[in-house]
Amino acid sequence: MKFNPMGGSNMNQMMKQAKKMQEEMAKTQAELQERIIEGSAGGGAVMVKVNGKQRVLEIKIKPEVVDPEDVEMLEDLIMAAINDAIKQSQDMVSTEMAKITGGLNIPGL
């Protein structure tokens, strides 16, 4: 009789659980990709929409913040709005994945 330190049925159960978790993560990632998050800067002067994959979908700029004499300010507002939206999207993805993984930090998620 061979010695199996992991125990055959325990290993099979672990593999089934890992496969189920992987399927749930794939499904959740697909759902999150469809969610839209809105970031803003300058009190809503610049609005950016991104999806759960952190892809920029839309940028809206109120005309009153477009000042040819101060392009730097507009660039800063756009950058801040994009960073805000991406941060919110990343936080949403992390929260949803933690529900599946039970808080385990799995690289690549």
N, C-alpha and C positions, 0 to 999 in steps of 0.2 A: 504494500500500500504506500502511495506517494504522499509526502507531507505537503500540504498546500497552506502556507501561512495566511493567505487572504481569504480562504474559504470560498469554494466555488459559487455557492448561492449568493454570498455577500457581494462578490465581484460582479455577478450578473445583475444584481439589484442596483449596484452603484452605476453600472453602465447604462441601465435603463433610465435611471434618474438623470444622468448626465445628458443622455439623448433627449429626454423630455425637456430639460432646461435649455438645451441648444435650440430645440424647436420653438419654445416659448420666446427665447431671445430673438430669433429670426423674425417671428411674427410681430413682436413688439417693435423691432427696428423698422419693419416695413410700415407699421401704423404710425410711428413717430415721424417718418419721412413725410407723411401727409399732413402733419400738424404744422400750423403756421404761427410763428411767434413774431410779435412786433416790438421793435426797440425804437427809442426816440432820444433826441437831444435838443437842447435849446428850448425846453418847454413845449415840445411838439413841433418845433420849426422844421426839423428833419425827422422823418419816420422811415424805418427800414423793416421790411418783412423778410424773414428767413424761415426755412423749414427745419425739421428735426435732423437733417444732415448738414446743417449750417451752410446751406446754399442761399445766397441772396436772391430773393424773388422779385422784390420791388423796392424802389427808393422814391420817396415823396419829399419835395422841398418847397416850403412856402415861399412865394415870390419876394416877400419883404425881407428875407434873409440873404437874398442874392445882391451883394454889394460889390461891384467891380473894383472898388477901392480897398476891399477887405476880403480877398479870396481866401486867405489863410483861415479866417474865422469859419467860413463855409466848409473848408476842407476838414477842420477840426470837428465841426458839428457832424459831418457825414461819418467821419471815423468813429466818433463817440457813439453815434446811433448804431452803426454796424457792430461795434464791440458789445454794446448793450444787448442787441438782439442775439448775437452769437452766444454770449454768456448765458442768457436766459434759455436758449436752446440746449446748450450743454448741460445746464442744471436739470432741465426737464428730462433729458435722456438719462443722466446719471440716476435721477430719482426713480424713473421707470425701470431701469435695469436692476437697481438695488432691490426692487420688489421681487424680481425673479431670482436673483442670486443670493438673496438673504443678506445682502451687505458685503458679500465676498468681493474683493477687488480682483477682477479678472482682467488681465492685460488685453488691450485692444478694444475695450468697450468704451 
